[in-house]
């Protein structure tokens, strides 16, 4: 939940009214005060690239003309993936790697710009002008320079292969990029679509183009001096991460939107990568600097960014805006860039929390009266006070769905809470009104106490097991042991090496 948002439907709301899809929210086109903002494989910093020891070929640099179509697409993409994530030490590593890959690419006279996106999803994609985007979720999954080089090389291959350069395909891509926003507003499956940005179809190249990019990518990292088998390791980690996310969210893979639906199946990609990598030697040949990469990602934000708000069970907390809300029993909450969404099993009940800056001269009663929900007039309006905040509530009744709307004023912002239910009962309405009473301001101390989870490095001691490290450093993490294995590229049968650094997730 960040500054600028509109309506975002929930993936479970297949039977939900058009409330989740249309323009009933237009009065909320502007929202929370300036917050830091959520492909292929989900601050443009001016850090000079590290030049490898080889003949310098001057590059032209990626072009992003002000006001151009590509600039608009770039802004939409960055905004949809949580904004840019600033980490000078990671950026320096990525710049150095992309420079080495440029020199062995089919277009060595052109530079590529790598941008880190502030999204916990695992994704990567590129625009045809040479802009390569990597999410911080993907960065956390990689374990050495060869692995991250394989991702960048894959995206560069799409660019150098001109997979999106034909005018017709570029126009199609522009439509897809634009739909990052419009589909998020109108597609009933867009909530999951936004949470797992790996399901965005921005880089839904043809199957053959993906296979070609894999092959070119593996050959490129080998030519640049990286270990060719880094691609195999990362593809394996990608597959394991995807399966773990499915288990945590207790949802099956959506074949239409899943990253693996727009790419060859990961086992197939792994097999192809292995076959190509073997042409360059056995595993271990070439650079795969684990220590260098781990030092770069030490301190990387992991999971949700508190500046965008956090979901903790049924509770949503926003430390920057200093408010919290607890959803009714049975709701599963999801924080998206547009709003906080909630749904119950079976999608018979749903909720939405969003906000807008509103002139203080406009009464809450007038706002409810002037803003119909799905074309339904809000009636039965009454004013009330919720935790010392001025509030007003009303109800809109449709033939199938009923909407309980609560507005709360805090300063020059109005927070809107909408509960929706099919054939709403008096008991449901009571539960919704009780839940609205949980909305309150956070104290300064409470807000300061909410800190992001980060990647941290620990050094394994003699005889120490993964279970021991998890119990000490990752207690409370969902599927903590499996998560430790996945982010470190390990399996249950692997023995930790004394004196070796491993990633953990902590405050």
N, C-alpha and C positions, 0 to 999 in steps of 0.2 A: 504494500500500500504506500504509494509515493505521491508526489505533488500533483501531477496531471493525470487524471484518469476519467474513464467513462464506464459504462456498464460492462461487466464481464460475466458471461454465463458460466454455470458449473457443469462439469463433465457428466454428472449423474442426472442432470435436469432434462432428460430426453422428453419427459412429459410436462416440463415446466412451461408456463405461459410465455408469451412473447416478451414479458417483462424482462427476461434475461437477454433479449435479443434486439430490442428496438430503442427508440429515442425517448423513452419516458424519463431518462436521466439527464437530458441535455442541460438542465440548470446546474448540473454538477460537472460541467466541462472543465472547470478550473477547481483545484482542490488544495491538498495539504501544502503547507509552506515548504519552500525549497529544501527538498531532501536529496541525498545522494541516491540516484537510481539503483528487473529481472532480464540448417547446417549439415554439416557433414558428419563427422564422427558420431550444444545446449550451452584518460587524460593524455590524449595523444601527447606522450612525453617526448621531449626533445633530448633523448639520450643518444649520443653518437654510437654507431655500431662499432664493434671491435673488428678490425680488419684482419682477416686471416693472412698467414704468410704465403701469399701467392701474388701473381701479377694483378694489379688493380685494373678493373674495367669500370670506368665511370658509369654510374647509373643515372637514369632520367628521373627516378622518383615517381611514386604513384601520384596521380593527379585527381584532385577533388575540387572542381571548379565551383566557386560560390554560386548558388542558385541552380546548379545543374541537377539533372535527374539523379545522378549518383550521389550527390550530396544529400538530397532529400532521402534517398534510400538509406544512406549511412546513418542519418539522424534517426530515422524510424527504427533501424536495427538496434542502434545503441540504446535508444530509449526503451525498446521492448525487452532488452536483456539487462535491465537494471543500471544502465549507464556504464561509464568507463571505470575500471578499477586501477588505482594508482599504486604501483610497487616498483620503484626504480631498480631494485636489484633483480627482480624477475624480468622487467622490461629490457634491461641490459643483456641478460642471457638470451632472450628471444631475439633481440636485434642481432646479436652476434651469430646465432644459429641461422637466422634467415639470410644474413649476408653470405655465409658459407654456401647455403643452398642456392642463392641467386647465381653465384659464380659457376655452378655446375648445371644450371637450368638451361632450357632451350632459349631463354631470353636474358642472357647475362648482363645486358646493358640496361636492364630495368630493375629498379628497386621494389621491394615489397615492404609494406608497413604492417606490423603486427600490433593489434589492439586487444587489450585484456578487457573482458566484459564482467561486470559485477553480478554474475549469476552463479548460483550453486549447481546448475545443471551441467551435464557433461556434453559439450558441443563445440564444434568448430565449423566455420564456413568462410567463404571469400567472395568479394565482389570482383568483377572483371577488371577493375582498374589496379588490382594488386593489393587491396586492403584485405588482410587476413585477420579473422576474429577468433579468439580463443576464450572460453569462459574460465573463470577461476576454478569451477568444479572440475574441469578437464585438467587444469594445471595440477590440482591436488592429486589426481589419479596417476599422473606420470611419475616415474621413479628414477629416471636418468636422462641425460642429454640426448641419447639416441632415440628414446621413446618420444620425447616432445618434438624432436627433429622430424620424426616420421609423420606426425600430425601436420606440421607446417609444410613439409614436402608434399603431402597429399593435397593440401589446399593450393599450394603453388602450382601443382600439376594441373589442377582445374583451370587456373588462370593461363598458364603457358600453353595448355592444350586448347585454349580458346573455347572451352566447353560452354561458356555463356556469352561469347562475343558476337555470335551471329545476331543480327538485328532482331529477328523474330524471337529468338530465345531470350535476348536481353529484355525485350518488351514483356515477354511472358514472365521473366524474373521480376520485373518491376511490379507487375500485377501481384505476384506472390508476396513481394516485400510489403506492398501496400496492404495486403490482406492480413499481415501480421497484426495490424490494428483493427481492420474492419471485421475480420473473422473472430477476433477476440471479443468483439462486441456482439456478433450475431450468430456465431456457431455454438450450438448447445454443448459441444464438446470442448469448448475453448478454455475452460478452467484448467483441466489437466494439461491441455495444449500449452498454456502459459507456464504452468509449474514445471513441467518437464520440457524445457526448451529443445531437448534433443528430438522432440517430435515435430518441431517446426519444419515445414517442407521448403525452406528457403533454398536448400542445395539439393533438391530432389533431381539430380542429374539422372540420366539414363543408367541402367544397370551396367552397360558396357563402359560408359564414361567413368563410373566408379571403379570398375576393375582396372581400367587403364590408369586412373589416377593412383591407385594402389601400387601398380607395377612401377610407374614412373617414380613414385615417392620412395619406394624401397631402393631402386637403383640410384636415386639422387642422394639419399643419405649415405649410401656406401661410397659413392664418388666423392662426397664431401668429407669423407674420413670417419663417419659414424658407423657404429655396428649395425649391419643390415637387419639383424634379428630384433632390433629395437621395435620395429613395426609389429612383429609377431607378438612380442610381450604386451605392447599397448593394446592391440586388438583383443588379446585374451583378457586383459584388465577391463576393457570396455564391456565385453560380454558378461563378465562376472558382476560388474557394477550395475548393469542393466537388470540382471536377475535379482540382485539384492534389493534394488529399488522396488521391483515388483513385489517382493516378499514383504518389505516394510509397509508399502501402501496397500497390501492385500488386494491388489488388482491384477488381472491378467493383462498381457500385452495387447495393446490396441494396434492391430496390424495395419490399420489405415494411417495412423499418425506416428507410430514408433519409428525411431531412427533406423531400425533394422528393416523397416518396410520400404524405406527409400534408398537402401543400400543392399548389396548382396548380403545374405545371411552371414553373420560373423564367423561361424565355422568355415564357410567357404572362403571368406576373405583371409582367415588365418592360414588355411591350407595353401592358398595362392601366394601369400607373403612368405611362407616357409620355403616354397619351391624356388621363388626368386632369390631370397636371401642366401640359400645354399650355394647359389652360383658365385657368391662372394666370400664363401668360407664358412667355417663353423661358428657357433655362438662364441662371443668373446673377442672376435677379431674386429678391430675398429674401436673408436671412442664410444664409451657408454659411461660417462662420468656421473656416478650416483652421488658422490659427495658434493660436487659442484651444484647439481640441481637441488638436492635437499637443502643446502644452505640458502639457496635462492627462495625456496617456498616456505622456509621456516617463518612462522608468523602470519602466513596467508589466512585470510578469513575463510572459514569453512561453514557451509550451510547458510542459513538465513543471515542477512545483514541487519543488525538491530536498527540502523537508520531507516530501514524500510518497515520495521515492525516485526514482531516474532509471534509465532503460534506455539503455545505450550499446552498441549492437550486441548481442552475446551476454552482455554483462555488466550486472548490476544492482548499483547502489550506493545505499546509504541513509546519507547523511552525518549525519543526526540520530541514527540508531540505531547508526551506525558499524559497518556490516558490508557485505560485498560477496560476490557469487556469480557464477561464470561458467558458463553453460549449455553443454551438449555441442554439438559442431559440428552445424550444420543446424537448430538451434532458432531460432525467432523469439520474442522475449520481449515481454511486454506487462504494464505495471504498471496494476493496477486498484485501487480503494479497498479491495477485499477481500483481494487477494493478488497475487503475481507469477505470471503464467501463461506457459507456453511450449508451442509445438507445432511439429512438423516438417511439411514438405510432405506432403500426403496424410493428415495427422492420424493417422499410425500410431504416433506417440510423443508424449507430452505430459508436462509437469511443472507442479508447483505449489509455491510457497514461501509459507508463512504462519507465524504465531506466536501464542503465548498465554502469559499469565502463569500459571505453575504453581508450586505449593508445592515448595520445594527438598527436602522430605522424600519426595516422590513420585519414585521412580526412573524413569529413561528406559525401562528394560526393562518396568517395570510399565505405563507409559503405552502402550507398543506392544502389550502383551498385552491391555490393557483397551479398546483402541480398534480395533475391526475396520474394515476398509476394504471398503465395499460388502457388508457382511455376511460378509466373508472374514476369517478369523482370521489375524493376522500371526504368522508363525512364523520359524524359522531365525534367531532373534534373537541378536545378539552385540553386545558393547560395544566401543567403540574411542575413539580420541582424534583429533580433526581440528583441526589448528592450535591446539593447546593447549586446545581446548574438549572437554568430556566429550560423548560422542555414543553413539548406539546405532542399529542398523539391523536391519531384518527384511524379510521378503518375504511378500506375500499373492498366492496363485495362484488365478485363476478360470478358467473354461472358455475364455474368449477373451482377457481382459486379465490381465496380471500387474503387480503394484505393488511397487516397491522403495521403502521408507520409511526415511528417515533423520531422527533427532531430534538436535538439538544444543542444549546448555544454555549460556546466557550470562547469568550473574546469576540473577534470578528469572524469566527468560523462556526458553521453549523454542521454538526454530525448527524447523518441520517441512518437510521436503523430500520430495516424492513424485514419483517417476518412474513413468510408466505406458506400457506397450507391448503391442500385440497380439502374442500368441505370442512373448513375450520370449525372445531368445536369450542364451546365455552372454556373447557379445560385447557385446550391448546392455547387459546388467547390469553388465559391467565398465566400460563407458563411463559409466554412471550413477554408479557408485561413485567413479570418478575425478573426475567433475564435482563430487560432494559434497565432495571434498577441497579444492575451490577456495573454499569458504565460509571466510571469515576476518574478523577485526575490522579496521576501518580505524583507522589512527593518527589522532591529533588533527590533525596537519598535513594528512593526506590528506582528512579530512572537511572541514576549513576551506577547502581548495582547490576543493571542488565548489560552484560558485556557479550561480545560475539565469541563464538567458538573459533579456535584457530588451529592450524597445523603447528605442532611443536615437535621438536626432535629430542629423543632420549637415546642413551647409549646402553645397549644390552650388556648385562653383567654375566659372568660365568655361571652357567646352570640356569639362567633365567629363561622362563618359557613365555610364549605369547600370552597365555592365560594370566600369568603374573603381572605382565605389563598392563594388560587391559584392566585388571582389577584395581591397579594403582592409579592409572592415568586416564582411563576411559569409562569409569563407572557411571552408569546412567545413560550411556549412549545406546540407541536402539541397535540391536544385533552387533554389539560392540566387538566381539571377537571376529566375526566375519568381516566387519568393516575394517578392522586392523589388518586382516589378511589382504583384503582387496586394495587398500591404499598403499600397501607395501609390496604388492606383487608376490605375496606368499601364499602357501597352502598349508592345511593342517599338518601335513607331514614334514614341513620344513623346520629345521632347527635354527634357532637364532644364533648368530655369530657374536661371541663376546667382543666388545669394543666397537661394534658396528652400530651406526645410527639408524633409527627407525622412526617413522612418523606416527604420532598419536594425535588425538583430537582433544583439546582442552580449552579452558578459558584463558 
